């Protein structure tokens, strides 16, 4: 969230009209990995229920932060683990 706020402020203060900027962690993370991180942060195991993969399920996504990095000099600085700890509790 901190990186998203910082990127939005930089974009709002810039002279780039009509541009779009992705804000993301700069790397892929699986749902299982995210759940594992949250389990550690809240110190509680999630009740997981796996279903068969559906025909149109998206297997991988990755938002490119190249535009924000090049045009705004903005890159991810806070890990999902660090950010999760701020908002849980």
C-alpha positions in Angstrom: 0.0 0.0 0.0 2.8 2.4 0.8 4.3 1.9 -2.7 0.9 2.5 -4.3 0.4 5.7 -2.4 3.9 7.0 -3.2 3.4 6.1 -6.9 0.1 7.9 -7.0 1.5 11.0 -5.5 4.5 11.0 -7.9 2.1 10.5 -10.8 -0.2 13.3 -9.6 2.7 15.7 -9.2 4.2 14.8 -12.7 3.5 16.5 -16.0 2.6 13.1 -17.7 -0.9 13.5 -18.9 -2.8 10.5 -20.3 -0.2 8.0 -19.1 -0.9 4.9 -17.0 1.3 3.5 -14.3 1.1 0.0 -12.8 2.0 -0.2 -9.1 3.0 -3.7 -8.0 5.7 -5.5 -6.2 7.8 -6.1 -9.3 7.7 -9.8 -9.0 5.1 -12.6 -9.1 3.5 -14.1 -6.0 1.2 -17.1 -6.0 -2.0 -17.1 -4.0 -0.5 -20.0 -1.9 2.5 -17.9 -1.2 0.4 -14.9 -0.2 -1.8 -17.1 2.1 1.4 -18.5 3.7 2.7 -14.9 4.4 -0.7 -13.9 5.9 -0.7 -17.1 8.0 2.7 -16.1 9.5 1.6 -12.6 10.1 -1.7 -13.5 11.9 -0.2 -16.6 13.5 -3.1 -18.7 12.4 -3.5 -21.4 9.7 -6.0 -20.7 7.0 -8.6 -23.3 6.1 -7.9 -23.9 2.5 -10.2 -25.5 0.0 -8.8 -26.3 -3.4 -11.1 -26.7 -6.4 -10.3 -28.2 -9.8 -8.8 -25.6 -12.2 -11.4 -24.0 -14.4 -11.0 -23.7 -18.1 -10.5 -19.9 -18.1 -8.5 -19.5 -14.9 -5.5 -17.2 -15.3 -2.4 -19.1 -14.3 0.0 -16.2 -14.1 -0.2 -12.4 -14.0 2.6 -9.9 -13.7 2.0 -6.2 -13.8 5.0 -4.5 -15.4 6.2 -1.5 -13.3 8.6 -0.4 -16.1 6.6 2.8 -16.9 6.5 4.0 -13.3 10.2 3.1 -12.9 11.3 5.0 -16.0 9.0 8.0 -16.0 8.5 8.6 -12.3 11.7 7.0 -11.0 9.4 4.9 -8.8 10.2 1.3 -7.9 8.8 -1.1 -5.3 10.4 -0.5 -1.9 8.2 -2.4 0.6 7.8 -6.2 0.5 4.4 -7.8 0.9 5.6 -9.3 4.2 6.4 -5.9 5.6 3.2 -4.3 4.4 1.1 -7.1 5.7 2.5 -6.7 9.2 1.4 -3.0 9.2 -2.2 -3.7 8.4 -2.8 -6.9 10.5 -3.6 -6.5 14.2 
